[in-house]
Amino acid sequence: MIGIFMIFDFSCSCRVLCKFFAHGACLKGEHCEFSHDWKDPPHNICTYYQKGLCAYGSRCRYEHVKASRSHSSASSSSTNARQSLVSDIVPPGNSTRSVLGGLTPVPGSPMELSASSRPFIPPTKPAWNQEYGHHDSLDDWDIGEASSIRPSDRPICSFAAAGNCPRGEKCPHLHGDLCPTCGKHCLHPFRPEERVEHLKSCEKKQKHLEALKHSQEIECSVCLERVLSKPTAAERKFGLLSECDHPFCISCIRNWRSSSPTSGMDVNSALRACPICRKLSYFVIPSVIWYSSKEEKQDIVDSYKAKLKSIDCKHFDFGNGNCPFGSSCFYKHAYRDGRLEEVVLRHLGSEDGETVIAKNIRLSEFLGNMRIR
Amino acid sequence: MIDFGRVQKELQECSRDMAASGIKVSPKSDNLARLVGTIPGPIGTPYEGGTFQIDISLPDGYPFEPPKMQFATKVWHPNISSQSGAICLDILKDQWSPALTLKTALLSVQALLSAPEPDDPQDAVVAQQYIRENQTFLATARYWTESFAKASSLGVEEKVQRLVEMGFAEAHVRSALEAVGGDENLALEKLCSG
């Protein structure tokens, strides 16, 4: 097969959801060539996976579907109006034929794929905007030999996986099963792991998008602005309070909690309290999305805490320092050799019979009170 | 730095439901840090029928610090200084929260008018009177409302009449009265000075 250098038509890209926008921060704003409309599908096919190797494996945030056929859209300005989709499957005997030669639409010719006979439907998931300099075996499937290979080794039709196959029933390739979440025929019928992986990631992504959509309308009660419409990306975050469910933007709630109590406001009763319900919360959790259920909130809190737990505490400083938060610290307390700090609390019975936890006791504290004659 | 974006939003919000709440906030000059709030006296209190003006000045830390509020209209109330108009209200001090707005703060002041707290007084004289001679307190409060909070609406005609009798043109008298907020003596001063 002849290598075709894809020139991606940017007029299609406006139909693809901008990934920066989806994450809440597209710096290009209105000038972005990608779509800022939630209705448009995101571009989510992992390009490394298409090349055969993605280092992230199952943790990759892009879809690992086989959409590996390179597609050609004639993109010179003169043929723009008559863009054609051409099968890249070239029978072995024909492999030296120029694929572009087959593109010339001949009126009345039986070329079923010429633009004159079928409207061009821009692929919604352009996974092939790559310049393939080489071709791995995936690209050179021969239909004639298809019967001799295992079904799980046959790739599925990438047009169908991307949302629409112009050949429909007549397509010689394997059409994937419909994914109920993204509504595309991208589930490989013979690769169960891939199906599960796709379904899982697809659902997760869908949920995130839904949550992001719901979060758009939510206003911060302090600055009275929509949190996700704030000018800078850093500000477009919610600050979740651990004990109540009132929405604030992260900068407002942090500002309030750290404001110096000049006018006699008490740190513990006023500043640590929710500005609306005055319930005390001991920490604030930053989040890009607003939750709609208790479980979702717990997920956000847990993942935030897990993230902090992986960062070394700067106060603890690998055992050289002293962390004022002690065993309640959210950050990691580990020594340089990777050993975690072992917390041994000393429980003392106090005079009134209650059990108290002793802080570090130093000999100097006793010596300081001693009078030496 | 004051969050002027928020102040502007608050003003819009306030003017939108002015008909329902009766509370008005308008900037004193082109500087949004100094404003004037207007609240109607609550019905069923000696302040009924009066319109009270409150000077508002926003500190640099607004909305993380409470706005400074002071009655510009003289009012007879245990928690409001009869001399300076200073207001004794917890949400304007240590109970402030950034989720409160100028409108909600003014609503709280209005609620304070209908529910005095004589145990935590701002004006000891008024508070004593409120506790010991409640009838006298009510009469005084009503009288103050009549004479200071209604000046612009009721009794205007009489004032105009009197000032016209002194030899000033009626149009001038009216504009002068309006300019000083209905105070007869101030209007006379203004008329005399030019």
Interface residues (C-beta under 8 A of the other chain):
Chain A: S221 V222 C223 L224 E225 H246 C252 N255 W256 S259 T262 S263 G264 M265 D266 A270 A273 P275 I276 R278
Chain B: D3 G5 R6 K9 E10 E13 G61 P63 F64 E65 P66 K93 D94 Q95 W96 S97 P98 A99 L100
